[in-house]
Amino acid sequence: MARLFKVSHDEKATLGSVRILLEILLKQICKEVNLPIANNEMVGSILSKFREKTKNIVPDVVPDDIYRSMDHINGLATPGAHDKPYDPKQIREVLVALERVLHWYVVKFKQWHMPTQDAVTAASIVDIDRLPTPLTELIGREQELEQIQRAFEQSETFLAIIVAAGGIGKSALSDAWLKSIQPHYQGVQRVFAWSFYSQGAHDTQTSAAPFFQVALPFFGWTGELPKDDVAQGRALAKLLSQQRFILILDGLEPLQHPAHILDGELKDTGLNALFGAIRREGLAHSPSLILISSRQPLQELEAWETKKYVKRDLQTLPNHDGAKLLKTLGVRGTEAELQQATQEMGGHALAVVLLGKLLKEKFAGRVERRDQLPPLWEARKQGAHARRVLQFYVERYWLENTPELAFLQLLGLFDRPMGLGEKEVLVANAECAAPLRDLDDVGWEMLETHLKAAGILLSCDGFQWDCHPLIRDYFAQQFNTRHPAEFRQAHLVLFEYYQHTGSFYLSISHGCLSNQFKRALDEVYWSYIRPKNELFPHSISILGSYAQNSSTLSYFFHPEWEFKHSEISQEDKAILLLDASFCLMSLGRMRESIFPRKKSIELFVSMESWKDAALAARNLSDTYLLIGELKNSEAAARESIRYSQYTGDLFRRVSSELRLATTLHKQGIVQIDFLSEIGKIDFHSLQESTTSVFPKQYSLAGVQYRSILIDYLKEEDQLANLKNDIINSIKVSENMQWLIPKALDQLNLAKVLIKLDLNREAIFYLDNSLQYLVKLDKIQYVPLIFIERANFYLQQQQLEQAQQDLDEAWQIIERSGMKLYEVDYHLAMCRYARLQQPSEAATHLEKAKKLIQTTGYHLRDKDVSPRRCD
């Protein structure tokens, strides 16, 4: 095919001709599979329809690499692709891809016969290409396979989890089970798999955002995706409840805390919301199953009923199964010798596979030649036996400056498969890739063949290359230890490549790994992810999810929030810590958000940046308040007052004093004199006169004042005056586009209207307030609105609506640890139980009492008598 076009020909004509050929071919194929296509339909649209159609018929007919080849042609053969002029390399890629597609069409597709319509209707829609490719067929594990199958078939079981160390065979088990129910997957409608694996050498943290971006449309979501992580999790749970499905989540551990931190809880709130919704609502259609694999248990399952999930701790391979595996790999020896070899590899599945392939390729399959391996030097380290085999290759065959070692070092730069673009830019520019630059097509083919034969390379389809995470980890560590300068230079190449292509989050990760922290901060983070002149990082919730931003920020820090590089200024450090705290708080990880905020305050104080210190301390006070540490909240508020006094800014001082008033109010301490003095202040006039460059963030002071005042006013004329004040304040907020103050003042107005028995107006403002705060992702306020609205519904005897709101509130309270709201929740549940389930009222009342004592939330003392729950 490459001979049909000469590189010397006009480049635009060459690429255009290839794209026309693809279009003709696609239309012919669509005709053969009875897929109608409009005459003027674009190639990208045709390709999308073709993929959906053929995936739904017989997935094996069109291998995934053919779809990628077609995508590649459509992208690179489009005029102006990659924002660069045409070049011979680009043309060659397109021709190679076209040759692959044409060969597939002639050799395989033309031999295939269209299935009957009944078969098409019954087939599943399948997307499992992201699962790691097993090195061999699964040996043994019959009991585990049977247990997964039972969980799949039982209507009361929603989830199964396989727990094992890396390389033991978790992914192979998932793959074997899927193959056992192919091709029709017992009639399920959709089968989807995702792998979260990343390499440990770079201490990476990931989020589930990319997963939800693909999974939601796959399972039927239409329209714009929810921006909030929790909303995405709940949306997916709802879609799953409406169909029969298989969902495989492979290698979940990057999204879990280490076992010694928070008991290994999930860091990702989207997945947390998904599992929480499945736990509460269940799955309506059977057979269905969520199959998870991880290196550590899923702590969240502790709250599940045992019948709803299955947990299987995958142990190492028994010696007799290891012997069978070695035989299938071509290793020769007695049964006793093969079992002894398995035992020496610790029963580690990956290690046994690598040993078997090594013995087959280098020692004619003779098991006794395993004595050539180096001694076990890391007995306690996970995957140490597999590393013995890798070390043997490095010491005996893949010496310095060999193409094999250079290529494996490139794979070690990633926590994901290496794509074609990354490969080409690294081969051209990374110093470590010099041995690869002179390889021709035959040389590359031989290199890949050698690495596949050794069990190292899992996939190499011309568009991406991958290997087991333990193997990536090994070569990353070796590369960084032996050649740290070249290691950093290779990451620098990727930093600049991703920056150029607009992959900003990836750019930052590789920038930090190249030790270019300042450039990653200045050229990418401040420039594209969040403008530096925003003290509050609202922009980061627009470009990506809070989880993704939190993950990206982690690259700048060691554990305990120590910075990895001293080159970053004190001011930048303080703002990065605030950003990290903001993201954690927005994810509902309230307690985790406290430490970075405290460190940011320390930095602001050391720089005598009193305005920033006062604001950060006020926000710290709010966080302590939410998690029920009222004394700490009071202390932080008093710190804020002290810092604000240094600024000479009256508005900041009043704002800080109102934070203190709020926490004292929650403790039940009456402050009539203070409120009387504050009431003389025109908050909006004072706010508009402030010299701050961040005026929108300070208008909450008046909202807080009015919120406290509502609890003290009882006379109708006082409430009517307050009602008018709030209405005027809402108008000002609308004019100034102060969205959060507007939403919270609508809550204040609803509370006043309820006291005035103006219920129809009250529910209008409650609904509006909730709608705004949910849209703004202000998780710290949302449970409060749900509880207030639930109490309103209880007064109106609308029990179903009240229960729904209380359930919504509890989902957020439970995962976020908002103890203050938990008191209000239990009091509302006590009122609900009195009307619906009297036997449970005392339980909720007792929980509220205990929480009031532990938190100091004595404002609610008057509400914990049984009579007040009526």
DRENDREN-254781 format. One record per residue (C-alpha): x, y, z; residue in three letters. Coordinates in steps of 0.2 Angstrom, whole numbers, plus 5000, padded with zeros to 4 digits. Layout:
XYZALA/...
***
This chain:
500050005000MET/501450125004ALA/502050114986ARG/500450184979LEU/500950354985PHE/502650434984LYS/503250544998VAL/503950664985SER/502150694979HIS/501150844985ASP/500850805003GLU/499150885004LYS/498550774989ALA/499350614997THR/498450645013LEU/496850695005GLY/496850534994SER/497050425009VAL/495650505018ARG/494450485003ILE/494950295002LEU/494450275020LEU/492850365017GLU/492450245002ILE/492950095012LEU/491850145027LEU/490350175016LYS/490550005008GLN/490749915024ILE/489250005032CYS/488249955016LYS/488749775020GLU/488149775038VAL/486549865033ASN/487050035041LEU/486250175032PRO/487350325030ILE/486950495023ALA/487850555007ASN/488550705015ASN/488950625032GLU/490750665039MET/492050525041VAL/492050545059GLY/490150525061SER/490250375049ILE/491650295060LEU/490650325076SER/489150245069LYS/490150095062PHE/490950065078ARG/489350065088GLU/488549945075LYS/489949825074THR/490249815093LYS/488449775095ASN/488549635082ILE/490049525084VAL/491549625093PRO/492849505087ASP/492549545069VAL/493349715070VAL/494849715082PRO/495149875092ASP/496749915083ASP/495749925067ILE/494650065075TYR/496150155081ARG/496950145063SER/495350215056MET/495350355069ASP/497250385066HIS/496850405047ILE/495450525050ASN/496450625062GLY/498150645054LEU/497450645036ALA/496350805040THR/497150965034PRO/497951055048GLY/498050905059ALA/499150935075HIS/499351115070ASP/500851085060LYS/501351075042PRO/501350905033TYR/502950805035ASP/503450635029PRO/503250555046LYS/501450605046GLN/501150535029ILE/502050375033ARG/500950345048GLU/499350375038VAL/499950245024LEU/500450115037VAL/498750135045ALA/497850125029LEU/498749965024GLU/498249885040ARG/496449925037VAL/496449865019LEU/497349705024HIS/495949675038TRP/494549715026TYR/495149585012VAL/495849445023VAL/494549445038LYS/493049555035PHE/492649495018LYS/492649315025GLN/491349365038TRP/489449335036HIS/488149455044MET/487249375058PRO/485349365059THR/484349505066GLN/483949405081ASP/485749375085ALA/486049565083VAL/484649605095THR/485249485108ALA/487049535108ALA/487849645121SER/488649815118ILE/490449785124VAL/491949895129ASP/493249795138ILE/494849845128ASP/495549935143ARG/495849785153LEU/497649725155PRO/498149585143THR/498549425153PRO/500249355149LEU/499449175149THR/497849085151GLU/497249065169LEU/497748915178ILE/496748845192GLY/495648975202ARG/494148865199GLU/493348915216GLN/493549095213GLU/492849085195LEU/491348995202GLU/491049125216GLN/491049265204ILE/489849175193GLN/488649145208ARG/488749335212ALA/488349375194PHE/486849265194GLU/486149305211GLN/484949455212SER/485349505229GLU/487249515226THR/487849685218PHE/489649685219LEU/491149565220ALA/492949615224ILE/494549525221ILE/495949575234VAL/497749525230ALA/499549595229ALA/500149655212GLY/500549515200GLY/499549375209ILE/498249365195GLY/496749485198LYS/496649545181SER/496849375173ALA/495449305184LEU/494249445178SER/494849405160ASP/494549225162ALA/492749245169TRP/492349365155LEU/492849235142LYS/491849105151SER/490249195147ILE/490649255130GLN/490049285117PRO/488349345123HIS/488749375142TYR/487149285147GLN/486049415139GLY/486749575148VAL/486449735139GLN/488149815142ARG/489849755147VAL/491149895152PHE/492949885159ALA/494150015166TRP/495849995173SER/496450125186PHE/498250045188TYR/499650165190SER/501450145194GLN/502050165212GLY/503750235208ALA/503050415205HIS/501950415220ASP/500550455208THR/498750495213GLN/497350485201THR/495450525200SER/493950435192ALA/493550585182ALA/494150505165PRO/493150345170PHE/491550435172PHE/491850535156GLN/491850375146VAL/490650265156ALA/489250385158LEU/488950395139PRO/489250215137PHE/487850165149PHE/486650285141GLY/486950455147TRP/486450595135THR/486750775136GLY/488150875146GLU/488950775159LEU/488750825177PRO/490250925183LYS/490150875201ASP/491050715206ASP/489650655217VAL/488350695204ALA/489250585191GLN/489350445203GLY/487450445207ARG/487050475188ALA/488050315184LEU/487150215198ALA/485450265191LYS/485950215174LEU/486550045180LEU/484950015190SER/483950025173GLN/484849885164GLN/485749715165ARG/487649745164PHE/489449695169ILE/490549835175LEU/492349795179ILE/493449915189LEU/495249845188ASP/496649905199GLY/495650015211LEU/497050045223GLU/497750215216PRO/496050285221LEU/496150225239GLN/497150295254HIS/498550175260PRO/497950055272ALA/498750155287HIS/497850315282ILE/495950325285LEU/495950135285ASP/496150135266GLY/494550235262GLU/494150285244LEU/494950455240LYS/493750485225ASP/492050555230THR/491350505213GLY/491650315215LEU/491150335234ASN/489450405228ALA/489250265215LEU/489550135228PHE/488450225241GLY/486950235229ALA/487150055224ILE/487150005242ARG/485550095246ARG/484550075230GLU/485249905224GLY/485149845206LEU/483449815198ALA/483949695185HIS/484849525186SER/486049455180PRO/487149605184SER/488749635193LEU/490149765197ILE/491749665198LEU/493249755207ILE/495049715209SER/496249795221SER/497849765231ARG/496849815247GLN/495149785253PRO/493749915250LEU/493449995267GLN/491750055261GLU/491049885260LEU/491049875280GLU/489349975279ALA/488549845267TRP/487549695271GLU/488549545268THR/487349465256LYS/487549615244LYS/489349585240TYR/490649455239VAL/492549475244LYS/493849355238ARG/495649365245ASP/496649295231LEU/498149195238GLN/499749155228THR/499749005216LEU/499748835224PRO/501248735219ASN/500348615208HIS/499448755198ASP/501148845196GLY/501848685189ALA/500448675177LYS/500748855172LEU/502648825169LEU/502148675158LYS/501048775147THR/502448895145LEU/503548765138GLY/504648725153VAL/505248545155ARG/505548455171GLY/504848335184THR/503248375193GLU/504348405209ALA/505548515200GLU/504148625193LEU/503248635210GLN/504948685218GLN/505248815205ALA/503448885209THR/503848885227GLN/505448985224GLU/504549115215MET/503349135230GLY/501849075220GLY/501849245213HIS/500949225196ALA/501849365187LEU/503549295193ALA/503149115188VAL/502649175170VAL/504149285168LEU/505249135174LEU/504349015162GLY/504649125147LYS/506449165152LEU/506748975153LEU/505848935137LYS/506749075127GLU/508549075134LYS/508748895141PHE/507748775130ALA/506448765143GLY/507548675156ARG/506948705173VAL/508548675182GLU/509348825173ARG/508348945185ARG/509948935196ASP/510549075184GLN/509449195193LEU/510149325205PRO/509749295223PRO/508149365231LEU/508749535238TRP/507049615242GLU/506149475251ALA/504849585259ARG/504549695244LYS/502949665233GLN/503449585217GLY/505249545222ALA/505249375214HIS/504749455197ALA/506049585199ARG/507349445200ARG/506949385183VAL/506949565176LEU/508649595185GLN/509349445176PHE/508849515159TYR/509649685163VAL/511249605169GLU/511449475156ARG/510549535140TYR/509849715141TRP/511449805145LEU/511649995144GLU/511350065127ASN/510349915121THR/508649955112PRO/507749835124GLU/508349935140LEU/508050105131ALA/506250055126PHE/505849985144LEU/506450145152GLN/505250245141LEU/503850135147LEU/504350165165GLY/504050355162LEU/502150325162PHE/500750265173ASP/499750215158ARG/500050145141PRO/501250245130MET/500450315115GLY/501150335097LEU/501350525100GLY/502250505116GLU/503350365109LYS/503850475094GLU/504250635103VAL/505350535116LEU/506250435103VAL/506650595094ALA/507150705109ASN/507450595125ALA/509350565128GLU/508950395134CYS/508150345118ALA/509750365107ALA/509850175104PRO/508150175097LEU/508350315084ARG/509250205070ASP/507950065071LEU/507050035055ASP/505349935053ASP/506249765055VAL/507249825070GLY/505649885079TRP/504749725075GLU/506149625082MET/506249725097LEU/504349705101GLU/504449525097THR/505849495109HIS/504949585123LEU/503349505120LYS/504249335120ALA/504949375137ALA/503249415144GLY/503749595146ILE/502749685133LEU/500849665134LEU/500249765119SER/501049845104CYS/499749875091ASP/500650025083GLY/499750155092PHE/500050105111GLN/501350005121TRP/501049935138ASP/501749815151CYS/501249755169HIS/501249895182PRO/502649805192LEU/503749795177ILE/503449985173ARG/503850015192ASP/505449915191TYR/506150005176PHE/505650175182ALA/506550145198GLN/508150075189GLN/508150225177PHE/507950355190ASN/509250275202THR/510550245189ARG/510350395177HIS/509350525186PRO/509850665174ALA/509150575159GLU/507650515169PHE/507150695172ARG/507650755154GLN/506450625147ALA/505050685158HIS/505450865153LEU/505150805135VAL/503450745140LEU/503050905150PHE/503351015135GLU/502450885123TYR/500850885134TYR/500951075136GLN/500951095117HIS/499550975115THR/498451055129GLY/498550905140SER/498851025155PHE/498550895170TYR/499750775162LEU/501050915158SER/501050965176ILE/501350785182SER/502850755170HIS/503450935174GLY/503650895192CYS/504450725189LEU/505750815178SER/506050935193ASN/505351085184GLN/504151125198PHE/504251315195LYS/503951295176ARG/502551175179ALA/501751305191LEU/502051465181ASP/501851395163GLU/500451285166VAL/499551295183TYR/499451485184TRP/499251505166SER/497951375161TYR/497151285176ILE/496851435188ARG/497351615186PRO/498451675200LYS/497551825204ASN/496051725210GLU/496251705229LEU/494751575228PHE/495151445214PRO/493451435206HIS/494151415189SER/494851245193ILE/493051175195SER/492751225177ILE/494251155169LEU/494250985178GLY/493450895193SER/493950935211TYR/494650765212ALA/495750785196GLN/496450955203ASN/496750875220SER/497750735211SER/498750865201THR/499150975216LEU/499850825225SER/501350825213TYR/502050975221PHE/502050895239PHE/502850765249HIS/501750675262PRO/501250795276GLU/501150935264TRP/502950975263GLU/503451045246PHE/504650945235LYS/505651105229HIS/506251255238SER/506251355222GLU/504351395224ILE/504051565233SER/503251575250GLN/501751665242GLU/501551525229ASP/501651395242LYS/500351475253ALA/499151485238ILE/499451305232LEU/499051245250LEU/497451345250LEU/496951265233ASP/497351095240ALA/496251135255SER/494851205244PHE/494851045233CYS/494850935248LEU/493451025256MET/492451035240SER/492650845239LEU/491850825256GLY/493550775264ARG/493350915277MET/494550845290ARG/495950815277GLU/495750995271SER/496251065288ILE/498051035289PHE/498551115272PRO/497451265277ARG/498351285293LYS/500051275285LYS/499451415272SER/499051525287ILE/500751505294GLU/501551555278LEU/500351705276PHE/500851755294VAL/502651735291SER/502551855276MET/501451975286GLU/500051955273SER/498751995286TRP/497252005274LYS/497551825267ASP/497951755284ALA/496251835291ALA/495251755277LEU/496151585278ALA/495851585297ALA/493951625294ARG/493751485282ASN/494751365294LEU/493451415307SER/492051365296ASP/492851195292THR/493051165311TYR/491251215313LEU/490551095301LEU/491550945308ILE/490850985325GLY/492451055333GLU/491751215340LEU/493151255352LYS/494351245338ASN/493151345327SER/493151475340GLU/495051485342ALA/495251505323ALA/493951645322ALA/494851735336ARG/496451715326GLU/495551795311SER/495051945321ILE/496851965327ARG/497551965309TYR/496152075302SER/496552205315GLN/498252225308TYR/497552265291THR/496552415297GLY/495152355286ASP/493452375295LEU/492552255284PHE/493752115287ARG/493752145306ARG/491852135306VAL/491851985295SER/493051895307SER/491951955322GLU/490451875314LEU/491351715311ARG/491651715330LEU/489851765333ALA/489251615323THR/490351485332THR/489751565349LEU/487951555343HIS/488151375339LYS/488751345357GLN/487251425364GLY/488051585370ILE/486851735368VAL/487651895360GLN/486252025360ILE/487352175363ASP/488552125349PHE/487152095337LEU/486452265341SER/488052345337GLU/488352245321ILE/486552285316GLY/487052475314LYS/488252425300ILE/487652435281ASP/488552275275PHE/488452315257HIS/489052495258SER/490452435269LEU/490852295257GLN/490852405242GLU/492052525250SER/493352395254THR/495052405245THR/495052225242SER/495252165224VAL/494152015229PHE/492552095234PRO/491351955229LYS/492051845243GLN/491651955257TYR/489851985256SER/489451835266LEU/489651945282ALA/487952015281GLY/487151845277VAL/487951775293GLN/487251915303TYR/485551895297ARG/485651705300SER/486051725318ILE/484751855320LEU/483351745314ILE/483551635330ASP/483351785341TYR/481851875334LEU/480051825339LYS/478951975336GLU/478051985320GLU/478552165316ASP/480352125319GLN/480251975308LEU/479352075294ALA/480752205295ASN/482052075294LEU/481152005279LYS/481252165270ASN/483052185274ASP/483452015267ILE/482452055251ILE/483452205248ASN/485052115251SER/484551985238ILE/484252125226LYS/485952195229VAL/486752015227SER/485851995211GLU/486552165204ASN/488352125210MET/488151945204GLN/488551875222TRP/487851705219LEU/488251625235ILE/487651765246PRO/486051765236LYS/485751585238ALA/486051585257LEU/485051745259ASP/483651655250GLN/483751515264LEU/483751655277ASN/482151725269LEU/481351555268ALA/481651535287LYS/480851705291VAL/479351665280LEU/479051505289ILE/479051595305LYS/477751715298LEU/476751565292ASP/476951615273LEU/477351435268ASN/476951455249ARG/478351585248GLU/479451495259ALA/479551335249ILE/479951435233PHE/481451515241TYR/482051345249LEU/481951265232ASP/482951415224ASN/484251415237SER/484551225235LEU/484651235216GLN/485951375216TYR/487051295229LEU/487051125221VAL/487451205204LYS/488851295212LEU/489551135220ASP/489451215238LYS/489451055247ILE/489651135264GLN/487951215263TYR/486951085254VAL/486550975268PRO/485851125278LEU/484651165264ILE/484050985263PHE/483750975282ILE/482851145282GLU/481751095268ARG/481350925276ALA/480851005292ASN/479651115282PHE/478950965273TYR/478750875290LEU/477651025296GLN/476651005281GLN/476450815283GLN/477350785267GLN/478250635273LEU/478850565257GLU/479650725251GLN/480450745269ALA/481150575268GLN/481950605251GLN/482750765257ASP/483450685273LEU/484150545263ASP/485050665252GLU/485750755267ALA/486350605275TRP/487350545260GLN/488350705261ILE/488450705280ILE/489050525281GLU/490450535269ARG/491050715274SER/490950695293GLY/489950855295MET/489550825314LYS/488550985316LEU/487350945302TYR/487250765309GLU/486450835325VAL/485150925314ASP/484850775304TYR/484550655319HIS/483350785326LEU/482350795309ALA/482350605308MET/481650605326CYS/480250715320ARG/479950605305TYR/479950445315ALA/478650515327ARG/477550525312LEU/478050365302GLN/479050245313GLN/478850295331PRO/479950145337SER/481550235329GLU/481250405336ALA/482150375353ALA/483650305343THR/483850465333HIS/483550575349LEU/484950485358GLU/486150505344LYS/485750685343ALA/486050705362LYS/487750615362LYS/488350725347LEU/487850885356ILE/488950835370GLN/490450785360THR/490350935348THR/489751075360GLY/488251115349TYR/487251175363HIS/486151285353LEU/485151125350ARG/484951085369ASP/483151145369LYS/482751025355ASP/483250865362VAL/481850835374SER/480550705367PRO/479250835367ARG/480150945355ARG/480250805342CYS/478350805341ASP/
***
